[in-house]
Amino acid sequence: MKGAIYRKIAPFIFSVLLIGSLTASEEYCLYLRSLLKDSVDGKSPPLTTRKPNIPLHSGQVASVGAQSRLEFIGPAGEMLRIGHNSEFAPVGLNRLEFSHGSFLFFVQREGPRYSFVTKGVEILIAGYGTFLGEIMPLGGLKLIPLTGEGQIISQSQSSVEKFYPGQIHFYLPNGERPPNVEIDITLLVNSCPLITAFEDTLPSFREITKRAHLQARTIKFRSNSFVYDAVGKDRIRFLVPQPTEKKDKPGNGSKFGKWLKSKLPF
Amino acid sequence: MKSTTTKLLATLISLGLAHGINAQQDAAAEQAEIGVQQAVESSTGPQVSAGYEFQYIGRTNPFYLDESPTKEAQSRIMVHTFYGAVELNDINLSNRITRNVVGVMHQSVQYQESALSGFDYESQSVFYKGDLQPIGDWNPSIGLGYSRIEISEANLEAFDGVSPFISASKNYGDYMATIKTSYGFTDIKGGSSSDADRLNSWTTSARIDHLYGLSDRMGLKSALNLAYSYYNEGSNSGRGDVLFGAGTSLYYTINKYLRADLFADYTRRSSNGVTVDYGFNNWDAGLKLNAAYSF
C-alpha cells in the first residue's frame, strides 16, 4: 500500500509525504482528492494531480511541504484543504490533530461535527460552514469562520461561543481567549491560496462571495495593519507594512523621476 | 465593537520591533496561506449618510433651445445640492442580497447672469431604490421617485411628478452596463389643467459607465447614455425623443469625506414634436465639490 501511494504521488515526493501507519483503523478515513504544487521556477505551470483517491486512515499522518497543498474529502462530503508546511492526522472519528500548518474546512448543514486539535487546544465545531484555521507560531489555534452558523465549543477552555462569519477566534494553549477580531473577508479571500489555488471551486464559494459583498458595504473603519497571531488574553500581534519607496515620484530612483527632477525649477 | 477595536489597537505590537524586519516578512509570507487578515469594523444597523455638493457649470444652452441660444441666454450656473440617504439592513436571501435605500434631496439652481435670476429654481426629491443583488450576474432594481420644482423668486410650484422604474445592471470589469425603463406621471402647475400631464412619458435607456483609476486618489469616470422617451398625454401625445449623452470627469479624492471633479458633458436631443421642435444640443463643463459623511 505504501508503495502504491508513493508511485501515485511521485511528482510531489519531495514536497508531499504521506507517512502511513498500516495498523491504523480502516473504519474512518479521508480520501485525498487533489494534490497541488506551485510552479518550481515561477515559469512552468503548477503541478496538479486530481482524484488519486488515496485513503488517509485514522492514525496516519499527512505532511505537506513547501508550496504544496492537499485536498481531502470525508465520508459525508466534508472537505479539508491543507496548506503548505502543514502536518496533521485524523485521530479517531471526525477528529483532526494538527502539529503545525494551516487548513480550510467545509462541512454542510447536515454534515458531521468535527473536532480540531493542536497542542493544548481542542475545539468542536457544532455547526456548519466554511472555516480557515492556522496553528499559530507560538502555539494555539486561529479559526476564521467564513460562512455558516453554529457554535464553537472549546473543550480545553470550557467555553461555548456562537460564531459569526468574518471574525477571527483565537484559542491559546494556556486557556486564555483573546477577543475576536473582525477582518475584511474580500481581502482574505482574494489572498488565500487555500480558496483560490485549487482547480475545483469551493462548494461554498458563492456564499463566501455574498458574505464579502454584504460586509464590504458596511465597513466603517479599516486598520492599516494585519492580524498575525495572539500570544495572550490582551496581546494580539499585528503586522505593520513597511513604507515602500515610490519610484515614480521625482528623485526616487527611476530614470523618469531623475529626468523630471532635473527639469523642474524648484 | 468600537471599544474592542480600540483595545486591540492599544495592545498592538509590531512584529518588526519584536523579531526584526526579516522575521516580519517571513511571517507575512507564511500567513498568506490563509489570506491577509486586515482588521476592520463594520456597522450592524441601518447606514445613514448625508452630503452636500457644489457645482459651478458653464452651460452653452441653459434652456435647452432648439436653436443656438443668444448670448443673453447663455449663463454660468451654480448648483447647491443637499442630500441624505438611509440604507436599510440587507435581507439575505438564498442566492441574492436585497439592498434598500431611501433618500431625500434638495437642490437649488442659480443662474449667474442677473437677467436670468428669475429662472432660478429649487427642487426637492424623495426616492426609494431596491436592488436584488446576485453575485457576478445581472442586478435587477426597482424604484420610485417623487420630485417637485419651485420657482425661487415667485415661490411658485411649477411641477411635480412620480416616476416608478425597473432597471438591470451588470459589471464587466471596469465597465458597468445598465438598462432601465420608467414611466413619469407628471403634473405641470399653473397652466391648462387639461394639459397638465403632457410630460407623462415612457423612457427606456441604455447606459455604459467606465471607471479608469489613474492613482489611489484620482481617476476618470466616463459614461455614454442613449434614451428614448415616448409621450402619450395631452398636446405631447405621440411625441418621441431620442436623447444621447456622453460625459467624462476627472475626480480627485481629497480625503475620506471630500472629493473634487472636473467634468465635461455633451447632450443632444432629437424629437418628432409636432408643434415645437424639442431638439437641442448642449455642453456642460465645470467643477464639482462633494462632501459626504456616513454616520
Chai-1 contact restraints between the chains, C-beta under 6 A:
chainA,res_idxA,chainB,res_idxB,connection_type,confidence,min_distance_angstrom,max_distance_angstrom,comment,restraint_id
A,G83,B,E33,contact,1.0,0.0,6.0,A-B,restraint_1
A,S102,B,E33,contact,1.0,0.0,6.0,A-B,restraint_2
A,S102,B,I34,contact,1.0,0.0,6.0,A-B,restraint_3
A,L132,B,I34,contact,1.0,0.0,6.0,A-B,restraint_4
A,E134,B,I34,contact,1.0,0.0,6.0,A-B,restraint_5
A,P179,B,T4,contact,1.0,0.0,6.0,A-B,restraint_6
A,V181,B,A39,contact,1.0,0.0,6.0,A-B,restraint_7
A,E182,B,V40,contact,1.0,0.0,6.0,A-B,restraint_8
A,I183,B,Q37,contact,1.0,0.0,6.0,A-B,restraint_9
A,I183,B,Q38,contact,1.0,0.0,6.0,A-B,restraint_10
A,I183,B,A39,contact,1.0,0.0,6.0,A-B,restraint_11
A,D184,B,Q38,contact,1.0,0.0,6.0,A-B,restraint_12
A,D184,B,V40,contact,1.0,0.0,6.0,A-B,restraint_13
A,L187,B,V36,contact,1.0,0.0,6.0,A-B,restraint_14
A,L187,B,Q38,contact,1.0,0.0,6.0,A-B,restraint_15
A,L188,B,G35,contact,1.0,0.0,6.0,A-B,restraint_16
A,S191,B,G35,contact,1.0,0.0,6.0,A-B,restraint_17
A,S191,B,V36,contact,1.0,0.0,6.0,A-B,restraint_18
A,C192,B,I34,contact,1.0,0.0,6.0,A-B,restraint_19
A,C192,B,G35,contact,1.0,0.0,6.0,A-B,restraint_20
A,T209,B,I135,contact,1.0,0.0,6.0,A-B,restraint_21
A,K210,B,I135,contact,1.0,0.0,6.0,A-B,restraint_22
A,L214,B,D90,contact,1.0,0.0,6.0,A-B,restraint_23
A,L214,B,I97,contact,1.0,0.0,6.0,A-B,restraint_24
A,Q215,B,S42,contact,1.0,0.0,6.0,A-B,restraint_25
A,T218,B,S42,contact,1.0,0.0,6.0,A-B,restraint_26
A,T218,B,S43,contact,1.0,0.0,6.0,A-B,restraint_27
A,I219,B,V40,contact,1.0,0.0,6.0,A-B,restraint_28
A,I219,B,S42,contact,1.0,0.0,6.0,A-B,restraint_29
A,K220,B,E41,contact,1.0,0.0,6.0,A-B,restraint_30
A,K220,B,S43,contact,1.0,0.0,6.0,A-B,restraint_31
A,F221,B,E41,contact,1.0,0.0,6.0,A-B,restraint_32
A,R222,B,V40,contact,1.0,0.0,6.0,A-B,restraint_33
A,S223,B,A39,contact,1.0,0.0,6.0,A-B,restraint_34
A,F226,B,V36,contact,1.0,0.0,6.0,A-B,restraint_35
A,F226,B,Q37,contact,1.0,0.0,6.0,A-B,restraint_36
A,F226,B,Q38,contact,1.0,0.0,6.0,A-B,restraint_37
A,V227,B,Q37,contact,1.0,0.0,6.0,A-B,restraint_38
A,V227,B,A39,contact,1.0,0.0,6.0,A-B,restraint_39
A,Y228,B,L15,contact,1.0,0.0,6.0,A-B,restraint_40
A,Y228,B,A27,contact,1.0,0.0,6.0,A-B,restraint_41
A,D234,B,T11,contact,1.0,0.0,6.0,A-B,restraint_42
A,R235,B,T11,contact,1.0,0.0,6.0,A-B,restraint_43
A,I236,B,L8,contact,1.0,0.0,6.0,A-B,restraint_44
A,R237,B,I13,contact,1.0,0.0,6.0,A-B,restraint_45
A,R237,B,L15,contact,1.0,0.0,6.0,A-B,restraint_46
A,F238,B,L12,contact,1.0,0.0,6.0,A-B,restraint_47
A,L239,B,L15,contact,1.0,0.0,6.0,A-B,restraint_48
A,L239,B,A28,contact,1.0,0.0,6.0,A-B,restraint_49
A,V240,B,S14,contact,1.0,0.0,6.0,A-B,restraint_50
